[in-house]
Amino acid sequence: MGQRIHIFGASGVGTTTLGRFLSKRLDVPHLDTDDYFWAESVIPYTQKREVKERAELLESDLKRFPNWVLSGSLCGWGDFAIPLFEMVIFLWIPRELRMSRLHQREINRYGPEALLPGGWFHENHEAFMAWASTYDSAGADMRSRVLHEQWMNELPCKLIRLEEACSVEELATRVEHELNLEQPLVDGI
């Protein structure tokens, strides 16, 4: 089996962290859907690319490399990539932990003062956190568990569900087992 792996789930579950870890261990490029979805801007992650542009950019990179790890959600705009996947990994963790991780990530990106009422990023932060909090309860009209479950039912490749909070090393060990690698993924990192 080659290594064309897609990792996805709700925002804050650790898809990028696991993606980076696996790409180092497998010595393949790591691609993240955020780099295609969002246009470069003064304030990162605030200006979306047009669907056609992001899809063309992603498709070009997926075809450029024989193997890769792709992290992040692409449901609805990147379905052209489904036939390229050899393995898909779905991550899920409890909402409280996920929201805590997202809040800390926002602090690290923008600074604590920016998120406070009156801060320059406060309104964006509040809107993002409200959106992210609905993942487990929202319908299929947005990035949600319902949408992801429907999408997973259509996948023609191997699907691994990792639905508990554990370290990236523990997640990698489970993926290692599925890939049947000779050396553990946690060695040499």
C-alpha positions in Angstrom: 0.0 0.0 0.0 1.2 3.5 -0.8 0.7 6.4 1.5 -2.0 8.7 0.3 -3.7 9.3 3.6 -6.5 11.8 4.4 -7.2 12.8 8.0 -10.3 14.7 8.9 -12.8 15.6 11.6 -14.0 18.6 13.5 -11.9 21.7 13.9 -9.7 21.2 16.9 -9.5 17.4 16.9 -5.8 17.3 15.9 -5.9 16.5 12.2 -3.0 18.8 11.4 -1.0 17.6 14.4 -1.4 13.9 13.3 -0.9 14.8 9.7 2.5 16.5 10.4 3.5 13.6 12.6 2.7 11.0 10.0 4.3 12.9 7.2 7.6 13.1 9.0 7.5 9.4 9.9 6.5 8.3 6.4 8.8 10.9 4.7 6.0 12.2 2.5 4.7 15.8 2.1 2.1 17.1 4.5 -0.7 19.1 2.9 -3.4 20.9 4.9 -6.8 21.9 3.5 -6.6 25.2 5.3 -3.7 26.2 3.0 -6.1 25.8 0.0 -9.4 26.9 1.6 -8.1 30.2 2.9 -6.5 33.0 0.8 -3.4 34.8 2.2 -4.5 37.8 4.1 -3.3 40.3 6.7 -5.4 38.5 9.3 -5.0 34.7 8.6 -8.0 32.5 8.1 -10.5 35.3 7.3 -10.7 35.3 3.5 -11.9 32.2 1.7 -10.6 31.3 -1.8 -13.1 30.7 -4.5 -14.1 27.0 -4.7 -12.6 26.5 -8.2 -9.3 28.1 -7.2 -8.9 26.1 -4.0 -9.8 22.8 -5.7 -7.4 23.5 -8.6 -4.5 24.3 -6.2 -5.2 21.1 -4.1 -5.6 18.9 -7.1 -2.3 20.1 -8.6 -0.4 19.3 -5.4 -2.1 15.9 -4.9 -1.1 14.9 -8.4 2.4 16.3 -8.1 3.4 13.9 -5.3 3.1 10.2 -5.4 2.4 9.9 -1.7 1.2 12.4 0.9 -0.7 13.0 4.1 -3.6 15.4 3.7 -5.2 16.9 6.8 -8.4 18.8 7.2 -12.0 18.7 5.9 -12.7 19.0 2.2 -16.3 17.8 2.0 -18.2 19.6 -0.6 -15.3 21.3 -2.4 -12.6 18.6 -2.7 -14.6 15.5 -3.5 -12.6 15.1 -6.7 -9.8 13.7 -4.4 -11.7 10.8 -3.0 -10.5 8.3 -5.7 -6.9 9.2 -4.8 -7.2 8.3 -1.1 -5.8 4.9 0.0 -6.7 5.4 3.6 -9.0 7.9 5.4 -8.7 8.6 9.1 -11.6 10.1 11.0 -10.8 11.8 14.3 -13.3 12.7 17.0 -12.8 13.9 20.6 -15.4 15.2 23.2 -16.7 18.7 22.5 -15.3 20.2 25.7 -11.7 19.1 25.0 -12.0 20.2 21.4 -13.3 23.6 22.3 -10.6 24.1 24.9 -7.9 23.2 22.3 -9.5 25.7 19.8 -9.6 28.5 22.4 -5.9 27.9 23.2 -5.0 27.8 19.5 -6.8 31.2 19.0 -4.8 32.7 22.0 -1.6 31.4 20.5 -2.4 32.8 17.0 -3.8 36.2 18.0 -2.9 36.9 21.6 -5.2 36.9 24.6 -6.0 40.6 24.5 -7.2 40.3 20.9 -9.9 37.8 22.0 -11.3 39.9 24.9 -14.4 42.1 24.5 -13.2 45.1 22.6 -10.2 43.3 21.3 -9.4 43.6 17.6 -10.2 39.9 16.9 -13.0 39.4 19.5 -16.0 39.3 17.1 -14.2 36.9 14.7 -13.2 34.7 17.6 -16.7 34.6 19.1 -18.2 33.7 15.7 -15.7 31.0 15.0 -16.1 29.4 18.5 -19.9 29.5 18.1 -19.6 27.8 14.7 -17.1 25.2 15.9 -19.3 24.3 19.0 -22.1 23.0 16.8 -20.1 20.3 15.0 -21.8 17.4 16.9 -25.3 18.8 16.7 -25.6 20.6 13.3 -27.1 19.2 10.1 -25.4 18.3 6.9 -25.6 21.9 5.6 -22.3 22.7 7.3 -19.1 21.0 8.5 -20.6 18.6 11.0 -20.7 15.1 12.3 -23.8 14.4 10.2 -22.0 15.7 7.0 -18.9 13.7 7.8 -20.8 10.5 8.5 -22.6 10.8 5.1 -19.3 11.5 3.4 -17.6 8.5 5.0 -20.4 6.2 3.8 -19.4 7.0 0.2 -15.7 6.3 0.6 -14.3 3.5 -1.5 -11.1 3.1 0.5 -10.0 1.9 4.0 -11.5 4.0 6.8 -10.1 4.2 10.3 -12.1 5.8 13.1 -10.1 7.1 16.0 -12.8 8.4 18.4 -11.1 9.0 21.7 -8.8 11.6 23.3 -5.2 10.2 23.2 -1.7 11.4 22.4 -0.5 11.8 18.8 1.9 8.9 19.5 -1.0 6.7 20.5 -2.9 7.7 17.4 0.2 7.0 15.2 0.6 3.6 16.7 -3.0 2.7 15.7 -2.3 4.0 12.2 1.0 2.1 12.1 -0.9 -1.1 12.7 -3.3 -0.4 9.8 -0.4 0.4 7.5 1.5 -2.7 8.5 4.8 -0.8 8.8 7.9 -2.6 9.9 9.0 0.1 12.2 6.7 1.9 14.7 5.7 5.4 13.7 6.9 6.8 17.1 10.5 5.8 16.5 12.9 8.4 15.0 10.6 11.4 15.6 
